[in-house]
Amino acid sequence: MDAMIDRLDQDQIRDAVERAEERTAGEIVPVVVPRSSDYEVAVWRGTGAAVLLVLTAVLLTLQFYDGWGLGWLFAPWGVALSVLAAGTVGGLLARYVYPLQRLLAGTDRLDATVHRRAMQAFVEEEVFATRDRTGILLFVSLREHRIEVLGDAGINQRVDPEDWAEVVARIRRGIRNDNLSEGLVEAVEMCGRLLQQKGIDIRPDDENELTDGVRTPGAKTDEE
């Protein structure tokens, strides 16, 4: 995940934000994080599922196997070792195999977690701190494959939630093409055009109230 963040073209994205903000009163804040949570619940679910699966297999073997090759499994320590190994492997897979982690965490939990992290970023990056409440957060959480666009009150009065669908689609397309920078640039440009269409016009005394570059909190300390 950090590799994709490291390849972000900071200058290109900053220039796109500057151009968009020259035409409207919007203040666009792109934020990209490696993940929104560690999803410990997925690790425990992975551990439990692996233990249950192996324990079932062991019990079936003890019940029906009449050969001599698995004598160690009939000892108490053999059962305990099998269960312990299964739990360890299941937990590790759930922690480091991200498609499996997403599956075990569940769609609803992923959606809620990313939305909560996006709201946190909205506050941390002070997207609310504009004169006319015209801040816009473009939030990308890479591990979860989730993208959110949050507008402040002055934006939400003019822009409907469904209007952001194409903005999200532009970012997603950039990620699929392994070019997140391009996706963010296109999304920022789309935001600028959308705000113009909705009449969120720039004031004669407009000032740049928020930093134009992309923020990447947590990228350097993530262990992925």
C-alpha positions as a printed Julia matrix, in Angstrom:
224×3 Matrix{Float64}:
   0.0     0.0     0.0
   2.8     2.41    0.82
   4.31    1.74   -2.62
   1.26    3.25   -4.3
   1.39    6.23   -1.97
   5.13    6.68   -2.57
   4.46    6.94   -6.31
   2.0     9.8    -5.89
   2.97   12.82   -8.01
   2.6    15.52   -5.39
   3.28   18.39   -7.79
   0.79   17.15  -10.38
  -1.98   16.78   -7.79
  -1.18   20.14   -6.19
  -1.36   21.86   -9.56
  -4.73   20.25  -10.27
  -6.1    21.47   -6.94
  -4.81   24.98   -7.61
  -6.44   25.08  -11.05
  -9.77   23.85   -9.71
  -9.76   26.35   -6.87
  -9.0    29.22   -9.24
 -12.49   28.77  -10.74
 -14.64   28.08   -7.67
 -14.94   28.77   -3.96
 -14.32   25.1    -3.16
 -11.31   24.01   -1.12
 -10.37   20.49   -2.22
  -8.42   18.26    0.18
  -7.2    14.85   -1.14
  -6.31   12.35    1.6
  -4.9     8.86    0.96
  -4.36    6.34    3.78
  -2.96    2.79    3.58
  -5.85    1.48    5.68
  -8.59    2.68    8.02
  -8.21   -0.1    10.63
  -6.24   -3.24   11.49
  -9.49   -5.28   11.65
  -8.63   -7.44   14.64
 -12.1    -8.96   14.35
 -11.05  -10.46   11.01
  -7.96  -11.98   12.63
 -10.06  -13.59   15.36
 -12.58  -14.83   12.81
  -9.79  -16.29   10.72
  -8.3   -17.98   13.77
 -11.65  -19.38   14.86
 -12.57  -20.63   11.4
  -9.23  -22.38   10.95
  -9.43  -24.02   14.4
 -12.99  -25.2    13.77
 -12.08  -26.61   10.36
  -9.0   -28.48   11.58
 -10.69  -29.71   14.74
 -13.53  -31.12   12.64
 -11.01  -32.83   10.37
  -9.17  -34.29   13.38
 -12.36  -35.63   14.95
 -13.42  -37.22   11.66
  -9.98  -38.79   11.32
 -10.1   -40.17   14.85
 -13.52  -41.61   14.16
 -12.95  -43.24   10.79
  -9.2   -43.69   10.19
  -7.98  -47.23   10.88
  -4.44  -46.98    9.5
  -1.1   -46.72   11.31
   0.33  -43.62    9.65
  -1.27  -41.0    11.9
  -0.58  -42.49   15.29
   0.65  -39.18   16.68
  -2.74  -37.62   15.98
  -4.42  -39.99   18.41
  -2.37  -38.58   21.29
  -3.73  -35.53   23.19
  -0.64  -33.52   22.31
  -1.21  -34.27   18.62
  -4.73  -32.83   18.72
  -3.56  -29.79   20.67
  -0.66  -29.16   18.29
  -2.93  -29.43   15.25
  -5.41  -26.95   16.68
  -2.66  -24.54   17.74
  -1.03  -24.64   14.32
  -4.37  -24.11   12.58
  -5.22  -21.12   14.72
  -1.82  -19.54   14.13
  -1.97  -20.01   10.36
  -5.57  -18.81   10.18
  -4.78  -15.67   12.16
  -1.72  -14.86   10.06
  -3.62  -15.35    6.8
  -6.43  -13.08    8.01
  -3.92  -10.4     9.0
  -1.72  -10.37    5.9
  -3.86  -11.68    3.03
  -5.95   -8.58    2.45
  -8.68  -10.06    0.23
  -9.29  -12.65    2.96
  -9.21   -9.91    5.59
 -11.86   -7.93    3.72
 -14.01  -11.04    3.37
 -13.8   -11.87    7.07
 -14.36   -8.28    8.18
 -17.52   -8.0     6.07
 -18.81   -5.29    3.76
 -20.82   -3.45    6.41
 -17.87   -3.22    8.79
 -15.56   -2.02    6.01
 -18.04    0.66    4.94
 -18.62    1.88    8.5
 -14.93    1.86    9.39
 -13.84    3.79    6.3
 -16.65    6.32    6.75
 -15.61    6.87   10.36
 -11.96    7.29    9.31
 -13.03    9.74    6.59
 -14.94   11.8     9.15
 -11.83   11.78   11.35
  -9.73   13.01    8.44
 -12.31   15.73    7.75
 -11.67   17.07   11.24
  -7.9    16.42   11.4
  -7.26   18.16    8.07
  -9.59   21.03    9.07
 -11.73   20.7     5.96
 -14.43   22.52    7.92
 -12.21   25.58    8.48
 -13.25   27.69    5.49
 -15.11   30.98    5.46
 -18.12   29.72    3.53
 -17.91   26.07    4.62
 -16.89   25.02    1.11
 -14.32   22.33    1.92
 -14.35   19.01    0.09
 -12.55   15.86    1.27
 -11.49   13.26   -1.3
 -10.69   10.27    0.91
  -9.07    7.06   -0.34
  -8.5     4.04    1.92
  -6.38    1.62   -0.07
  -6.59   -1.67    1.8
 -10.37   -1.57    1.93
 -10.77   -0.46   -1.7
 -13.04    2.34   -0.48
 -13.36    5.98   -1.63
 -15.46    8.68    0.02
 -16.19   12.28   -0.9
 -17.35   14.5     1.97
 -18.48   18.06    1.42
 -18.94   20.72    4.07
 -22.26   22.49    4.66
 -21.74   25.12    1.96
 -21.09   22.38   -0.61
 -23.9    20.07    0.47
 -26.47   22.85    0.02
 -25.77   22.8    -3.73
 -24.35   19.35   -4.5
 -26.34   16.12   -4.08
 -24.57   12.96   -2.83
 -25.12   11.17   -6.16
 -23.27   13.98   -7.95
 -20.01   12.63   -6.53
 -20.36    9.24   -8.23
 -18.27   10.21  -11.25
 -15.6    11.73   -9.01
 -15.31    8.42   -7.16
 -15.26    6.53  -10.47
 -12.31    8.62  -11.71
 -10.24    7.78   -8.62
 -11.16    4.08   -8.81
 -10.15    3.95  -12.46
  -6.78    5.47  -11.63
  -6.18    2.84   -8.94
  -7.12    0.01  -11.31
  -4.65    1.42  -13.84
  -1.99    1.54  -11.11
  -1.89    5.32  -11.42
  -3.52    6.87   -8.37
  -2.05   10.27   -9.21
  -3.88   10.35  -12.52
  -7.1     9.28  -10.82
  -6.83   12.02   -8.21
  -6.01   14.66  -10.81
  -9.04   13.71  -12.89
 -11.24   13.64   -9.78
 -10.06   17.09   -8.7
 -10.72   18.47  -12.18
 -14.19   16.9   -12.09
 -14.83   18.56   -8.72
 -13.91   21.93  -10.19
 -16.3    21.53  -13.12
 -19.07   20.23  -10.87
 -18.79   23.17   -8.49
 -18.91   25.59  -11.41
 -22.05   23.92  -12.7
 -23.65   24.18   -9.25
 -22.87   27.89   -9.0
 -20.33   27.71   -6.2
 -18.47   30.68   -7.59
 -15.21   32.16   -6.43
 -15.37   35.47   -4.55
 -13.36   38.52   -5.63
 -11.54   38.44   -2.27
 -11.07   34.66   -2.28
  -8.04   33.28   -0.45
  -6.46   29.85   -0.47
  -7.6    28.64    2.95
  -6.32   25.04    2.94
  -3.07   23.48    1.73
  -3.38   22.21   -1.84
  -1.23   19.05   -1.65
  -2.37   15.48   -1.05
  -2.19   14.29    2.56
  -0.98   10.77    3.4
  -1.39   10.25    7.16
  -0.11    6.9     8.41
   1.76    5.98    5.24
   5.27    5.93    6.68
   4.39    3.95    9.8
   2.26    1.32    8.11
   3.85   -2.15    8.11
   2.42   -3.41    4.83
